[in-house]
Amino acid sequence: MSAPDRARIFQLASLLLTYPDDELLAAGPELRDLTGAIEDAQARALLTEFLDWYLSETPIEAQRHYVQTFDLRRKSGLYLTYYLHGDTRKRGMALLMLKQRYRAHGLRLAGGELPDLLPVVLEFAATVGPGDGEAPLRQHRHGLELLRAALGETLTPYAKVLEAVCAVLPQLSEADRADLAALAFDGPPVEAVGLDAVGRGPDLAPYATRNAAEVAR
């Protein structure tokens, strides 16, 4: 897949995983144009199917669905570092490293915006491109896969956006699948280190045992 096509997919996914305010929903024609320009047939089909649902919803229903999916369900949160590090010192370090990577490329986050928020990570990948730009996605692939599984479990159309993103990334190795199964079963570390303001991630416990075998496949 060409670098421009990957950038289009990451750019569109970043937009679609952002809160659907009136401005974003009004940009339906532009979103469809961006989708239609995607060369990869699988990603284009997944994102087109998502848009068919997304743009048919009323604004209030789209917004309610987004909040219920990402804000009220910890197991499908958009903060990638939580999946691997939980609320531990390692998560604080991972956040710092992300900020430093962004700064090296001239990116400054808005006040209060966290560097591991998936739309931010996707926008960085789309802007900087292969190599350093996509490195955070590869480093947090476990989180992406666990989020994809959680969204798929609830049958939300947002699962298609994660499927498109994961399909663009390198295939998982057997070691990756084993690590994912273990992480899904055990859940993230729970060491409390005063990171309450850092954006609590998802609670994987309710679905870990049910999905461990699925994630490992």
C-alpha positions in Angstrom: 0.0 0.0 0.0 1.3 3.4 -0.9 2.2 6.0 1.8 -0.4 8.5 0.6 -3.1 5.8 0.8 -2.1 4.9 4.3 -2.1 8.6 5.3 -5.7 9.0 3.9 -6.9 6.0 6.0 -5.2 7.3 9.2 -6.5 10.8 8.5 -10.1 9.7 8.0 -10.0 7.3 11.0 -8.7 10.2 13.1 -11.7 12.3 12.1 -14.3 9.6 12.5 -13.0 8.7 16.0 -13.4 12.3 17.2 -16.6 13.4 18.9 -19.2 14.0 16.2 -20.0 17.7 16.7 -22.2 19.6 14.3 -19.2 20.8 12.2 -17.9 17.3 11.6 -21.3 15.8 10.8 -21.9 18.7 8.3 -18.7 17.6 6.5 -20.3 14.4 5.2 -19.6 15.1 1.5 -15.9 15.8 2.3 -15.7 12.6 4.4 -17.2 10.6 1.5 -14.7 12.2 -0.9 -11.8 11.2 1.3 -13.1 7.7 1.6 -13.6 7.4 -2.1 -10.0 8.4 -2.7 -8.7 5.4 -0.7 -7.2 2.9 -3.1 -7.2 -0.1 -0.7 -10.5 -1.9 -1.4 -10.8 -3.5 2.1 -10.3 -0.2 4.0 -12.5 1.7 1.6 -15.3 -0.8 2.0 -15.1 -0.8 5.8 -15.0 3.0 6.0 -17.8 3.4 3.4 -20.0 1.1 5.4 -19.3 3.0 8.6 -20.1 6.3 6.9 -23.4 5.0 5.6 -24.5 4.5 9.2 -22.7 7.6 10.6 -24.3 10.1 8.2 -27.8 8.5 8.5 -28.0 9.2 12.2 -29.4 12.4 13.6 -26.7 14.5 15.3 -28.0 13.8 18.8 -28.1 10.1 18.2 -24.6 10.0 16.7 -23.3 12.0 19.7 -25.1 9.8 22.2 -23.7 6.7 20.6 -20.2 8.1 20.7 -20.4 8.9 24.4 -21.9 5.5 25.2 -19.2 3.7 23.2 -16.1 5.6 24.2 -16.8 7.7 27.3 -19.1 5.5 29.4 -17.4 2.1 28.7 -13.9 1.8 30.1 -13.2 -1.3 28.1 -13.4 0.7 24.9 -11.6 3.8 25.9 -9.5 5.6 23.3 -6.3 6.0 25.5 -3.9 3.5 24.1 -1.2 3.5 26.8 -3.7 2.2 29.4 -4.2 -1.1 27.7 -0.5 -2.1 28.2 0.5 -0.1 31.3 -2.7 0.6 33.3 -2.4 3.3 35.9 1.3 2.7 36.6 4.6 4.7 36.5 5.2 3.0 33.1 2.2 4.7 31.7 3.4 8.1 32.8 6.7 7.4 31.1 4.9 6.2 27.9 2.9 9.4 27.8 6.1 11.5 28.2 7.8 9.6 25.4 4.9 10.3 23.1 4.9 14.0 23.9 8.6 14.1 23.2 8.2 12.3 19.8 5.5 14.8 18.8 7.6 17.8 19.8 10.5 16.5 17.7 8.2 16.9 14.7 6.8 20.3 15.8 3.5 19.0 17.1 2.1 20.8 20.2 -1.0 19.4 21.9 -3.9 21.5 22.9 -4.2 22.2 26.6 -5.4 19.1 28.5 -5.1 16.9 25.4 -3.4 13.6 26.0 -0.8 12.2 23.6 -2.1 8.7 23.6 -5.7 9.6 22.5 -6.2 7.5 19.4 -7.4 10.3 17.1 -4.2 12.2 18.0 -2.0 9.2 17.4 -3.7 8.6 14.0 -3.3 12.3 13.0 0.4 12.1 13.8 0.7 9.0 11.6 -1.1 10.7 8.8 1.0 13.9 9.0 4.5 12.5 9.6 4.1 9.3 7.5 5.8 5.9 7.6 8.6 5.4 10.0 8.5 7.8 12.9 4.9 8.8 12.3 3.5 5.3 12.4 5.8 4.1 15.2 3.3 4.9 18.0 0.6 2.8 16.2 3.0 -0.1 16.0 4.2 0.3 19.6 0.6 0.3 20.8 -0.7 -2.4 18.5 -1.8 -4.5 21.5 -4.1 -1.6 22.6 -5.5 -1.2 19.1 -6.3 -4.9 18.9 -8.0 -5.0 22.3 -10.0 -1.9 21.5 -11.0 -3.5 18.2 -12.2 -6.6 20.0 -14.1 -4.6 22.6 -15.9 -2.6 19.9 -16.7 -5.8 17.9 -18.2 -7.3 21.0 -20.8 -4.5 21.3 -21.5 -4.6 17.5 -21.0 -0.9 17.2 -20.3 0.4 13.7 -17.1 2.0 15.1 -15.6 -1.4 15.1 -15.2 -1.0 11.3 -13.0 2.0 11.7 -10.7 0.0 14.0 -10.7 -2.9 11.5 -9.6 -0.6 8.7 -6.8 0.8 10.8 -5.6 -2.6 12.0 -5.7 -4.0 8.4 -3.2 -1.3 7.3 -0.7 -2.3 10.0 1.7 -5.2 9.7 0.2 -8.6 10.5 0.5 -9.9 14.0 3.1 -12.5 14.7 2.4 -15.6 16.8 4.3 -14.0 19.7 2.0 -10.9 19.3 -1.1 -13.1 19.5 0.2 -14.9 22.6 0.9 -11.6 24.3 -2.5 -10.3 23.4 -4.2 -13.4 24.8 -2.3 -13.0 28.0 -3.1 -9.3 28.3 -6.7 -9.8 27.6 -6.9 -12.5 30.3 -4.9 -10.6 32.9 -5.9 -7.1 32.1 -3.6 -4.0 32.5 -1.5 -3.4 35.7 -3.4 -1.7 38.5 -0.6 0.0 40.5 -2.0 3.4 41.6 0.4 6.2 41.3 -1.7 9.3 41.4 -2.5 9.4 37.7 -6.2 10.1 38.2 -6.0 13.1 35.9 -4.3 11.3 33.1 -7.4 9.7 31.6 -8.4 6.4 33.0 -8.5 3.7 30.4 -10.8 0.7 29.9 -11.7 -2.0 32.4 -10.9 -5.1 30.5 -11.9 -7.6 33.3 -15.6 -8.1 32.2 -14.7 -9.4 28.8 -11.1 -10.7 29.2 -11.9 -14.3 29.7 -14.5 -14.4 26.9 -12.2 -12.7 24.4 -8.8 -14.2 25.2 -9.3 -17.1 22.8 -10.7 -14.8 20.1 -7.8 -12.4 20.3 -5.3 -15.2 20.2 -6.6 -16.5 16.9 
